[in-house]
Each structure stands twice: as C-alpha cells, then as structure tokens.
Amino acid sequence: MRNKTKKVIVAMSGGIDSSVAAALLKREGFDVVGVFMKLDKLKSSRESEKRAKAVAKKLGISFRVLDLRKEFKKKVIKPFIEKYKKGKTPNPCVVCNKEIKFDILFKKLSEFKADFITTGHYARIRKGKLLKGRDKGKDQSYFLWQLTPKLLNKVLFPVGGYTKKETKQLAKDFELPFKTISDSQEICFVGKSINNFLKEHLKMKKGKIINIKGKIVGEHKGLHFYTIGQRKGIELPGGPFYVLDKDIKKNYLIITKNEKDLYKKELIAKKINWIRDKPLKFPLRVKAKIRYRHEPALAIVKGYNKSKIKVVFDKPQRAITPGQSVVFYKDQEVLGGGIIQ
C-alpha cells in the first residue's frame, strides 16, 4: 500500500473506524485529506464533525466539510420514507454508500486532485474484487454491493484487514482523541427512535389485524410500524404472533402464530448490480444474504433479464423482506446484489 506520492480523500465520520483508516494511510505515506460529510442537523452530527476535526488535527492532515444535506435528503431520506409508505422495509445505508459516500467523493477526485477515496468499512479489495472484511462479526461488504469496477479501482479499505478489537487498539496506539469508543448508529438520521421518525414523516392509520385464515383478530397502530418476521409490538393476547405480510391497499396486517409460515424458498429481486465486469453464467450457484445479520445461505440465481432475477434457496429462509437487499457471495467475494420485491 505504501506510496508517498498518492493523495487520498478519507470520508471521516468522527467514528473510530474512519479515523483509524486515516491514521493508517498517513502512516503509509499517503497525502491524506479528511472530509466530513454533513448530512443532517442532528446534535449527534455536530458532535461527530467536532470529533473528525479533532482527529484530523491530531494526525496533521487537512480537513474539509462538505454540506451534503440537500443531496442526502433527496437521495436517501425521501426514498426511505417513500419505501415505508409502500409497505417495504428499506436499507438506507446501501443507498447512502452508493449515492452519497462513493458517488459524490468519486466526483470530487479531480477537484481535490486525489488518486483514491477511502472509508472505514470492514471490507477488502483484491485484484479488482470486493471481498468480505477479515472480522466476520463486523464485515460490512453487504452494504457495498452497488459498487462498480470503476469505483473499486479508486477505493481503499484500510481497516478491512483488521478485526474491530485490533482497530480499537490502533486508535490507542495512534493516540487518537477518543474518550470512549462506541459503535455508530445503524440508521444515522432517524435519531433515537425509528418509530418516532416514521410518526413525524408519515400519516399513521390504524387498521385491522387478520390471521392467516383471514379472520379479524385485532387492530394495528399503523402498517409502517411493522416488518416481516416481527414478533414484538403486535400486542395481542395468546401469542407470540409474527408478522407474515402487509396488505397496503386494505390496510391489513397479516399475522401467524406458526413461525414456520415465515420460511420461504424463493424471492424475486430487481435493480440488480453485478460488481464483476466479466459476464456471469446462469443459473449461478451462490451464497445469498437477505439482511445484514443473516447467515449467507446456499442458493441458485436464475437470471430472467438484467433488471429482474429469481433466487431459489436450498433451504427455506426466515422472513424474506421486501425492500431489503439480497447480496450474493462466492467464497469471500461479493458478486453483486439486488432489492427484494
């Protein structure tokens, strides 16, 4: 990695991972520019900016702030709200990585006269391939399936070869100004409660809860509060019950008492992206991941066309959820992914 002539833009969130990424690149001899992306007006965002600035000062690197609140609202927050309106459960981190972090920084390369862009993601790049991070528990390759070969050639993931424990130790070794070391919030813009965020931005309409046989068994608070597979919050006697589906048109929440009903063998995905620039042969044998904390499962991808695919699992998977990403792996490599319909 050592190259004393190369310049790199580091997306510094004010967190431990991106800060260590900047420190590692500085140690390797890169000309490092720390960039903080201002995405919202939350107090936590202002505190993150202060931490990022303090780290940059400690490392002796230049520091810039990009006000991307308009772009973030348009490309991440509004689509997030719209997906919830349609009864889906979106993953805004996937969208943010593509539309904000990587696309915008990629466009900034010429302005900054830089050669690479960097984030604190736990992932690796080797010979043009996107690989899982070394730390299995912190691997974030799932969120990066929308990257392209063109982007991968300009991206560095310095902490991807370390475990989280090693990264925390590196922060101490570099004497970075962190009093406490805590993990970042998964959805940064919702504040303390996603339900409160949804109440603020969506009109909540109570409706009927029906069981798998179509019998009315209760009343829900608003479909947006529920996701497939959810058990808590249904608040019916005689449970536990699980959310099986949602009927947006009729405003019905469909529940089941039998958890086995949540298991399905197939899904359809759209908005497909394949990271490899070489064409893949279908049917394609993969391990597929249907949510961030899901254990990748053996499956076959059947290519319908470029915009739509069918995924058939060897064994049924629990709570396949529309709006989430399905990501495909071959050993350690991320092949691509799509949005579950």
N, C-alpha and C positions, 0 to 999 in steps of 0.2 A: 504493500500500500504506500510505501514511502516515496514521496515525490515533492521536492522543495519548491517546484515551480508552479504547481497547480493550485488554483483557487477554488474554494468550495463554500456554498451557501448552506448553512445549517439552520433548519427550522427549529428554533428554540422555544419550547412551550413553557419553560420555567420549571419543568419537571426533572427528575433525576436522570432519566434515560437520554433525553436530547442533550442535557448538559454534559454528561459523560461522553456522548458522541462527539461533541465539540472539542472536549479536552483531549480525546484520543487522536483526533485529526490534527489538532495543534501540535501534539507530541510527535506525530509522524512527519511534521514539517510542512503541512499544508498552510496556505494563506486562508484563514477562516473568517467568514463574515457571519455573525449571528443575526438571525432575522426572527423577530417575534410577530406573529400574525394576530392582529386584534380582530376578534370575531364577534364579540358581543359586549354588552355594557355591565355584565355581572361583576360584583365585587371580587369574586374569585379570579376573574380575568385580569383585573387591575393588579391583584397581588401576584399573579403569575408573571406579568410583564416586569414587575419590580425584581422578582427572583431571577428572571432571564437576564435582565440588565446587570444585576449584581454578579452573576456567573461570568458574563462577558467581560466585565471589568476585572474580575479575578484572573481570568485567563489572558487578559491583554489583547483581546480581539475586538474588531469593530462591531458595532451593534446598530441595527436598524429596526424600525417598527413600521409594518405595513398595515394600514387600516383597510381591512377587507370585510367590514361589517355589512356593506350593501351586497357584495358578492355572496357572502355566507348566507344572508337572509334569503336571497333569491334562489341560490343553487342547492342549499342544504335544508334550511328551516322550513321554507314554504313547501317543498316536495314532501318533507317529513310529515307535515300537517295534512297535506292532501292524501297521502297514502293511508293515514289513520282514518280520514273521512270515508275512504273506500273499504274500510274494514281490514286493511292489511297491517302487518307489523314490520315496518321498515328498519333498516340498519343504517343510520346516518353516517357512521364512521366510514363505511365503504364509499359513500358518495363524497364525503369531505376529502378523503385521501385523493380521489381522482380529480374532482372539480376544483378543490382549493389548494391543498398542500402541494401536490405534484404538478398539476397543470399550470398553476399560476407561477410557482417557483421555476418551472421549466422555461416559461416565457421570460422570466427575469434573468436568465443566464447571460444573455447578451448585454443587458443593461448593467449588470454587476461585473461584466467581463469575467465570469466564472466558468469553470470547467465541469463542476459537479454540484448536485444538490443532495442533502443528507437529512434524515430524520432519525428519531430514536427508536424506530420499530425493531422488534425482535424478529428479524428475518435475515436471509443471506442472499447474495447474488454470486453465482459462479458460472463463468463461461456463458454469460447471457441468459442464464436460467435463474428463476426466482425459487429459492429454497426455504424450507422451514427454518426458524431460529433454533439455535442449539438447545435452549432451555424449553423443554416440551411443555412445561406449565405456563410459560409466558409467550410462546410462539404467537406472532401476530400476522402471519402470512395470509390468514383467512381474510383479513381486511384489505388485502392488496391485489386481489385477483383482476382488477380492472386496469392494472398497469400494462404497458405495451413494450415491445422490444426496444423501440426508440427511446422510451423513458428509462428502461433498465440500464441502457448504456451510459446514462448520465447520473445514476443514483448510487449512493454508498450507504450501507447499513452497518456502521462500526460496532454497535453493541450486539448485533445478531449472533456473533460467535461467542458471546458470554452468557452466563446464567444471571438471573436477577441478583442473586447473592453476590456474585463477582462484581456486578455493576455497582452495587451499593458500596462495596469495599473500594472500588476505583474512585468513587466520589469522595471517600475519606482520604484516599491516597493523594488525590489531586487537591485536597483541602478546599473543596467547593463549599460555598456558604449556605449549607442546609442545616437548620437546627433539628428538624425532623425529616424523615424520609418516608413519604406515603405514596401509594399508587394514585394515579389520576382517575377522575370520574369517567365512567364509560360514555355517557352522553353529556357532553360538557355544557350545552346551552339550556338544559331543562331546569337547572337549579337543583334543589334538594329533592323534589318530588316530580316524577313524570306525570302523575295523575293531576297534580295542581297545574302543571304546564298545559295539559290537554283541556282542563276545565277553562283555562284562560283563553284558549285559541279555538275551541270547538263548542258548538251548541250540543249540550248533552240532552238526550231524550230517553226517558225511561221506556221500557218495553217488556215484552213477555219472555220468560224463560220457558223453553219447551224441552222435553226429554227426547230420546232417540225415536220414540214411537209417535211423537207429535203432540203429546199431552202437555197442556199448560201446567207448570209446577211452581211458578213464582214470577217475580218481577226483577229485571236488572236495572242498574243505575245509569246505563249508557253503554252502547256496544264498544266504544273506544277504550273503555277501561279493561277490556278482556282480550286475551290472546289464546291461541290454540294450545291445549295442554295445561292451562292454568287451573289450579285447584283452590288456592286461597281467594277470598273475596266474593265467592258465589253466595255465601250466607243463606244456605237452605238447610233445614233440619234433615237428619237421616243420612248425611254424607259419609265419606267425602264424595264430591262430584267433580267432574272435569269438563272444561270447555272443549267441545268437539268441533263446533263450527259456528259461523255467524251468518245470518241472513239479513243483509243490509237493507234490501227493499222492504221486507216485512218488519224489520227491526226486532228480529228474534235472536235470542242467544240459545244455542242448542247445546245441551249438556248430556253427559252419560255418567253412569255410576261404575261402568266397567272400563277400567283403564286400558284393556286390550283393544277397545274400539279406536284408540288414538294411533294405533300402529298401522302404517301403510307401506306398501312396497314400491310405489311409483310416484313420480312427480313430473310436472311439466315446468320447464324454465325458459324464460325469454331474456332479451338484452344480453346475449352471450358474448363473452370475450375470451379469446384464446391467446395466451401470452406468447406461445411459441410462434415464430414466423414461418416455420415449416408446417405444411398441411398435415393434419392428423387423420388416421384411418378409422372409420366407424363400421360396426359398433366398437366402442372404445372401453377397455377394461380399466377401471379407476378405483380409488378410494374417494368417497364423497362425504363432504362435511356440510350439514344442513343448518348449523348455527355455530357460533364461536366456541362454545364449550362442549360441542358434540364430538364424540369419538368417531373419526373417519370410518366409514363402512364400505365394504366391497359392493360395487355396483357396475352396471353396464350403461354407457351413454349411447343412445341411439340418435344419430343426427337426422332430424327432419329437414331442416334448412339452416341457414346462417342465423336466423332470428328466433328459432324455436327448437328445443331438444326435449327428448324424453329420457328420464333416468329411472332405471329399474334396479332396485337393491336385491342382493341375495337374500337378506332377511328384512322383515318389516321394521321400519324406523318410527320412533315415537314423536308425535306432534310435528309433522311436516307443516311449516307455517308460511302461508303466502306473504310475500314482502321481504322475507329473509333471503340471504344469499346461499346458493349451493356452490361449493368450491371443490374442484377436482384435483386430486393428487396422484402422482406416480412416484412411489417411494418418498423421497424428501422434496421432490419438485412440485411446484404449483403449476398446473397446466392451464387453468382458467376457471371460469365460473359463469353464473347467471343468476337471475332473480326468480325465485319460486312463485309460480302463478296459483 
